[in-house]
Amino acid sequence: MKNSAPNFFNQMTDLCNFVTIDERKKLEDALGNPLPLEAWLLLSLKNKDLESDDGDTECRILDLDEILSASEDMEVDFLKEKLVPLVDCFDNDYLVYDFSKQIFCMFNISDEMSFSDYKNLDEFLQEILGDDDDDDDDDD
């Protein structure tokens, strides 16, 4: 069975036009920082579930309104923390983008602690959606 994370990322690039320029400007003005392209590709799939190879829902992509109201709704000052929540991974865990470190990481809103740093979304997707650890694709 092949890893679905790269497939998912390829599908995201086809859907990046689902975030309007007005939506992008509104969010980046509120954040005070521009998000990286990978984050916008992910957000273009507003309110979509991310499923593992076995069909289990692992997390849900937040929509722009949820991101804009996250500090109030989750009672966490994301702007002060220099974080923006992107994906609800359940059990109070969120994939966030950390502006101060310029990385993606997990953040628990109950403990207000970050963990599991990711250089890019592909690392996150492989961990969350499952990596078979098969080296079938290592034909290089």
N, C-alpha and C positions, 0 to 999 in steps of 0.2 A: 504494500500500500504506500503510495507516495505522500509526501508531506504537503498539506493543503495551504500552508502559510504563503509560499511564493505565488501560488495560484490566486489566492485572495488579494495579495498586493497588486498583481497584474489587473485584476478586476477593478480595484480601486482607481487605478490610473485612467481607466475608461470612463469612470463616473465623476471625475473631478469637476465637471461643469455644474453639478448639482448645488454648489455653494455660490450664491450670487456675489457680485462685487459689493453690493450694499451690505449683505450679511457679513462679508469678510471685513469691511471697513468698520462696521458697528462693533464687532467683537474685538478687533485689534485696537480700536480707540478705547474701549472699556478696559482692555488688558494693559494698554500702554506699551505693548511690545508686539512685534510681528511674530506670528507662528511660523514654524518651518513648513515647507511644502508637504512633507510626510503627514503632518498633523492635518493639513487641509484636505489631503486625499482621504484620510480616515474620516474626517468630519463630513465629507461629501456623502457618506452613507448613513446620514442621520437616522437615529433610532433603529439601527439594524443589529441583530444578534450575531455574535461571532460563535460559530459552532465548531467543535472538534471533529476529528475524522469519524468518531463514533456517533455523531449527531447530537451530542449534548451541548446545550447552550452554555458557553463559558463566560460570556460577558456581553454588554450592550453598549453600543456607541451612543453617547449623549447627543442631543440636538443642541442647537445654538442657544435657544432660550434656557435650557437646563444649565448650560455653562455660564450664561450671564447671571443666573440667579443662584448659582452653586454656593457662594459664600453665605448667603442668607438661608437657603434651604438646608445646607449641611452644617451650618454654624461653625465654619472654618474660614478664616480670613486668607483666602487663596492669594489675593494680591500682595498682602504683607509677606506671605511665604514665597512669593514669586513662582507660583504654581498655577496651572490651569488644568482642571479635570477634563478628560476626554472620553474615557471609557469606564463604565460601571462594571467592575468584576465581582460584584456581590460581596456579602459579608463585610460591608463598609470599606472595601478596597477599591481603589480607582487607579487607572493608568492616568498619570498626569505628565505634562511637560514642565520641566523645571527650567525657568528662564535663567536662573543664576548659574547653573551648571551646563546649560544647553544640552540636556539629555531627557529621555523619557524615563520614568520610574514609577513604581507603585507607591501609593500613599493610603494609609489607613486613617479614615476621618475620626474614628473613636480615639485612637492613640495620638493622632496628629504626628505620625512618624512616616518617613519615606523609607523604602527598601527596594531591592531588586532593580538596580540601574540598568538601562538599555541604551546603547549607542544609537540605535535606530529602531523603527517599528518592526522590522523583520525579526529581530531578536525576540521582541515581545510576542509576536504572532507565533513564532516557532515554539516558544515555551507554553503559551496559553492553548494554542490549537493542537499542539502535539507534534513532536518530531519523532519519527519512527526509529531514528538513529541507524537506519540502514544506509550503508555507504554505496548504494546502487548507483548514485549519481556522480560518483567520483571517478569518472572516466578520463579526467584531464591528464 
